[in-house]
Every structure is written in structure tokens, then in C-alpha cells.
Amino acid sequence: MHSIAALAALCALLGSAAAQVAAAAEATPDGRTLLPKLTDETGTTEATGRILSSTRGKPGPVRLVLELKDGDSLAVLVAPDDLCTHLGLSLQPDEEITVIGKEVKGSRPLLVTRMVVEKGRRVVVRDAEGRWLRAPREDAPAPAPSGGLPRGE
């Protein structure tokens, strides 16, 4: 069981996360807000550490607090819980992981994750534009069987 102090640390680190992401995001012509582009390699951040706290198993996007090797902590926004389940990510406290993404500056830094390396496995959670990959819906129809490649005539 995790202490109240760890929970308080998670709340403090993630308290202004939504505002930070919104401030760094771009608006589309139809009014949707996109996360910062995750393709600029010069702005990519890679962080390795031990998960101190995780919202895995709860509805909504998975948020982590990582304890980095230098002793600092970092708030991390991963992906919706159902997508993490679909991708086989456990993201439980005390696991050692590496996250790669864009750091959103603000009163407290937040790493918006594009890829997670867990147990040696690299898992992409966002596309290059910053959109979460989609887990297939359970009620979605199965794709139609393919008849193979068309023959050239």
C-alpha cells in the first residue's frame, strides 16, 4: 500500500498538468486541441526511473510519478488506461521504465509520452502528431477477410 505522502506528491506534481498541456498545445481549425508535436528530435526527452505512483487501473489517462536516478521526480502522462491494457503495459509502482516524449514546461515539468520501454519492450503510445493510438473497441466488428492481393491483368 502506498503512503499518503506518495499520493500527495502525485497530486502536487500533476496538479497543473492539464494547464501546462493546454498552454503548449495547438488548436486545429475545427477547435480541437492537439498536444505539442512529438516529432522534433531536438525537443525529445528520455527519462529512466522507478515508478513511485501510478493511476493505472483507474479511468482516464494513466499518470505516473517517476523517481529518476538523480533522485528528482518527474510527472509523466502516458495514455488512456484501456490503451495501456491493450498494449500490455503494466506500469505499476516500483517498476523500472524508460519514457520518451516531449517535456511540457510549466511550474512543474510534465513529460507527454510517445513511447514507453518496459521490461526491454518498446511500446509506442502516441503517433508523431501527439495523438493517442486507439485500442480497438470490444464491440467493433471484425475486419472483413481479405481475398488476397489483386492480380494484375
N, C-alpha and C positions, 0 to 999 in steps of 0.2 A: 504494500500500500504506500502511496506517495504522500509526503507530508504536505501540510497546508502551506508551508513556505515555498515548496516547489510549485504548487498551484498558484500562489500569489505571484511568483516570478513569471510564470507563463502569462498570467493576466497582464502584468506590467509590461512585459516585452511585446505582447500582441495588442495592447490597448489601443494604440494609434495606427495599427497596421492598415486598416481599411482606408483611413485618411491618407496615408503615405502612398498606397497603391493608386488611389483615385487622383492624387496630385500628379503622379508620374505617368498616368495613363493618357491615351489619346482618345478623342471622340471620333466616331465614324459619322458620315453624312446622315445616317438614319438615327443618330443619337445614342447608339450603343457605345460603351466604353471598352476599349481594349487595353490589355496590360502593355507595359513597355515592350518594344521589340526585343526578342531574345536572341537575335542573330548576330549582333555586333560582338565579335570575339574580344575586342579590346575592353568591353564592359562586362565580360563574363567573370563570375566569381565562383570559385570552387572551395568548398569548406568540408573538412572531415572532422567528425567528432562523435561523441556518445550522446544518445538521445536522453535528455533529462525528463522531458514530459512530452506527451503526445495526445492529440484528441482523436486518435484512431479508434474506430468503433462507434463514434458519435456522428449524428447527421451533420452534413455540411463539409466544407473543405478541411482537410487534415492540416493541422498546425503543429509544429514541433518547436521545442527549445533544445538546441544542441549545445553541449559543453565542448568547446574547441580545445585543441591540445595545449594552447597557451593559457587555458583557464577562463577565457572570456566565454560568454554565451551569445548565441545568435538565434533570433526568431526566424522560422522558416515556414513558408506557405507552400504546401505540396500540391494536392489535388483533391477532388471530392472523395469521400470515403469509399463509395461504391466503385469508383475507378481504381483506387488502391487495391480493393479486394480483387477486381477483375485482373489487374496486373500482377497479383501475387505479392504485393508489398506488405510486410507485417508492421514495420515502423513502430516497434514497441520500446518503452523505456529500457535503457542500458544496452541497446544495440549500437554497434559502431557502423556509421554510414558516411557516405560522401554525397553531397548535394552540389549540383552545378546549375547556375542560373544567373539572374540579374539581381543585384542588390539595390533596393529602393532606399534612398537616403531619407532621413527624417529625424525626429527626436530620438528614435531608436531604429537602427537598421533592420530591414526585413529582406530576406532572400526569397525571391519568387523563383521557385524551382522549375527547371526544364527537364533535368534528368536526375535520377537517384541511383547510386551504386550501393546495393545492399547484398551482402554475402557474395561479393565478386560479380554480381549480375547487374548490368547497366540497363536501366528502365527509363525510357522517355515518357514523360507525363504531359508535356505541352509541345505543340508544334512550334515552328520558327516564328510565328506571329504572336505567340503567347497564349494561344487558345488551348484549353484542356483537351486532351484526346477524349473520345466518348466511349464509355463502356456500353456494350450492346444491351438494349433493353431486353428483359426476360420475356416480354410479350411480343417482341418483334418477330415477324415471320422469317423463317429460314430462307437464305438466298436460293433462287431457282437453280437447279442443277445445270451445269454448263454442258453444252453439246460438243465441247472441244473447240479448237481454233477453226475459223472458217477456212475452207480450201480455196486457193486461188484458181481461177478458171481462165 
